[in-house]
């Protein structure tokens, strides 16, 4: 049984039940339905408080404010500004790390050029750490 056939059967059953209802019950149901509709129309027409920069649901306007041009621009700026700040921060951190690495290598090269140690010493894996500890000790 597909959905269309199921819906047809439900509609038929409801129609048969509606035909068997007493007239007074039907009249009371109709009056109650009208009252409910009047109440729903009254509540729907009441103004709702909406924040100025609230984002609307999908398919609606982006900003629910009276000044759509300025508010939309401010909303876009509010979304774009943190992203630009994040990108600038990431680039700045990368540049700072690169500068630190270059400074460390330059210090190591400077220490090697000023020292009279044999060539074999430079090939040793712990030579860089030795120079760092020696520079730290001489700085104190």
ZAMIKOL-163537 format. One record per residue (C-alpha): x, y, z; residue in three letters. Coordinates in steps of 0.5 Angstrom, whole numbers, plus 2048, in hexadecimal, padded with zeros to 3 digits. Example, Ala and Ser with C-alpha at 12.3 -4.5 7.8 and 13.67 -1.06 7.14 Angstrom:
<rs>
8197F7810ala 81B7FE80Eser 
</rs>
This chain:
<rs>
800800800unk 8038077FEunk 80280D801unk 7FD8107FDunk 7F880A7FEunk 7F980A805unk 7F7812805unk 7F1810801unk 7EF80B806unk 7F080F80Cunk 7EC815808unk 7E6810807unk 7E680D80Eunk 7E6814810unk 7E081680Cunk 7DC81080Eunk 7DD812815unk 7DB819814unk 7D5817810unk 7D3813816unk 7D381981Bunk 7CD81C81Eunk 7CB82381Cunk 7CC826823unk 7D3824824unk 7D582681Dunk 7D282D81Eunk 7D682D825unk 7DC82B821unk 7DC83081Cunk 7DB836821unk 7E1833825unk 7E583381Funk 7E383B81Dunk 7E583D824unk 7EC839824unk 7ED83C81Dunk 7EB84381Funk 7F0842825unk 7F6840821unk 7F484681Cunk 7F584B822unk 7FB848825unk 7FE84881Eunk 7FD84F81Dunk 800851823unk 807854822unk 80D850824unk 813853827unk 819851823unk 821853824unk 82485881Funk 82985381Cunk 82584C81Dunk 827848817unk 821845814unk 81F83E812unk 82183B80Bunk 81E83E805unk 81C845809unk 82084B809unk 82784C80Cunk 825851811unk 81F853815unk 81F85A816unk 81C860813unk 823863810unk 82585D80Cunk 82A860808unk 82E86380Eunk 82D85D812unk 82E85880Dunk 83585B80Cunk 83685B814unk 834854814unk 83985280Eunk 83F856812unk 83D852818unk 83E84C815unk 84484E810unk 848852815unk 84A84C81Aunk 84C848814unk 85184D812unk 85384E819unk 854846819unk 858846812unk 85D84C814unk 85E84881Bunk 860842818unk 864845813unk 868849818unk 86984381Dunk 86C840817unk 870846815unk 87384681Cunk 87483F81Dunk 87883F816unk 87C845819unk 87E84181Funk 88083C81Bunk 885840817unk 88784481Dunk 88983D820unk 88D83B81Aunk 890841819unk 893841821unk 89583A81Funk 89983C819unk 89C84281Dunk 89F83D822unk 8A283881Dunk 8A583E81Aunk 8A8841820unk 8AB83A823unk 8B1837821unk 8AF830822unk 8B082A81Eunk 8AC828818unk 8AA82181Bunk 8A7825821unk 8A282881Cunk 89F822819unk 89D81F820unk 89681F821unk 896822828unk 89A828826unk 89482D825unk 89282B82Cunk 89982C82Funk 89983382Cunk 89283582Funk 894833836unk 89B836835unk 89783D833unk 89283C838unk 89883B83Eunk 89C84183Bunk 89684683Bunk 895845843unk 
</rs>
